[in-house]
Amino acid sequence: MSIYLTNYWSLYSEFINVLKNLKYRDIPVALMTNFYQQINDELRSDMEQKDFEMKLKYSSIKKQNQIQPFFENRIAPLKQPFKKNLEGKILINLDYTRISEKILSDHFSREHTMILSRSRASELFGFPNVCILNFKKDTSHISGELIREATSILAKYDGHPAFGNDFFSQTFLKRIPGIVDAIDTVVNLYDQIPTAVVIMGTTEDVVSRTLAIVGRMKGIPSVCLQHGILMGEEAFIPVFSSKVGIYGEYEKKWYMDRGLEEKRISVIGHPRYDDIFIPAQSSKDTFIKEYDLDPDKITLLLATGPNLDANKIQALITELATNQKFQLIIKPHPWELSKKLISLYTDLEIKYTSVHVIKDRKVDTRDLIMNSDGVISTLSTVALEGLLFNKPVFVFHFNQANREYDYYNSLENYIQNEPTELMKMVSLYFSSEKEKLKYEDVKNKFLLKSYRIKNSGIYLSNLINQLIHVRPE
């Protein structure tokens, strides 16, 4: 682990240990917050220093393989044996699951499935919809008491590098009402809706995490799908669901290295990608006209992301833009669009007629991939989607980060740290049949360990049936 991640897990365990007696319905409140969002730039900078751990007194996680076991020990007193409930519903939490209507209808029956959302609609995607807001009650008096108790506990650690950090402590305190609401709401939901199994897209957010933890308290199994490639470690572990549905062997090893039992890991891919393997009819002519493209040039989709080295990404775009063979469609990351941090790209768009910047946050990225001749991407899910679409994919590692990212490393020369080197690979691929054959071999080897499920919906359906009919543990 990097210095930052070593300190992150040490601090996280200290936070849980110090606040272990702050509970609602027997659930430690500190377990329910999305911890990494409590860390601001100042604290993050401190955590990148080797001596940070010396300032902690109550941490329990010292090694990578202790991460999941630490959290399992905290949840163990809450767990009840799983109950077989053949009459219960399959409950799909709409947030972050990202399964298309077609895939849902192909693999789930209306009779046995319910969607859980904040919508008041009676149906969503052709399935009965349960509005989670209907189960919410006033818990403000309970929250007030817990906030006072938490404030009193944290006040004892005034000089603590995190607990004494105003942003850290205030973020946690402000979240307590939402945590209490979520726990109470989910308890009421399960009491009123017979549930056989729950599907969620992440357990980062408080509602999904509560669905998993309260489910374990009531003997209801759950499956958490993998919502993207494993980049930000903090977004994927600890695991709170009964099972994690993952993309491939890379993730299986990743989770086991962090102490998750193999029996809780299922390589099922993700149904969101199943549509990629279904032939789609699209008009390249319409696409060219929509983005004012030159039909005689090679169209490359360039997907960006946060925390990139601005000089490197500018150099790469400039090299591509000045090459007469290529034209670029730049797809900024949604975060960059929301923060209005795309001037680097729009300035280049003004300068070069071959550069086109997508400013619509709702654009279908898959449509862009499908109609492009190749994909150039930062370390993101877009690169994986490009590979699954059978497009040539070139990855740039220009991230400024406090840890190493190795997911795409097996792409060999098709991932580069320098703009000029990546440009060489792009040019070589589009000018050499021999290079194209070499690329195919590298791509196929990468996908063997990263993603080879072509009908994830069936795998997920089979896993759910196992959980419903057989005890998961």
Secondary structure, 3 states (H helix, E strand, C coil): CCHHHHHHHHHHHHHHHHCCCCEECCEEHHHHCCHHHHCCHHHHHHHCCHHHHHHCCCCCCCCHHHHHHHHHHHHHHHCCCCCCCCCCEEEEECCCCCCCHHHHHHHCCCCCEEEEECCCCCEECCEEEEEHHHHCCCCHHHHHHHHHHHHHHHHCCCCCCCCCCHHHHHHHHHHHHHHHHHHHHHHHHHHHCCEEEEEECCCCCHHHHHHHHHHHHCCCCEEEECCCCCCCHHHCCCCCCCEEEECCHHHHHHHHHCCCCHHHEEECCCHHHHHHHCCCCCCHHHHHHHCCCCCCCEEEEEECCCCECHHHHHHHHHHHHCCCCEEEEEECCHHHHHCCCCHHHHHHHHHCCCEEECCCCCCCHHHHHHHCCEEEECCCHHHHHHHHCCCCEEEECCECCCCCCCCCHHHHHHEECCHHHHHHHHHHHCCCHHHHHHHHHHHHHHHHHHCCCCCHHHHHHHHHHHHHHCCCC
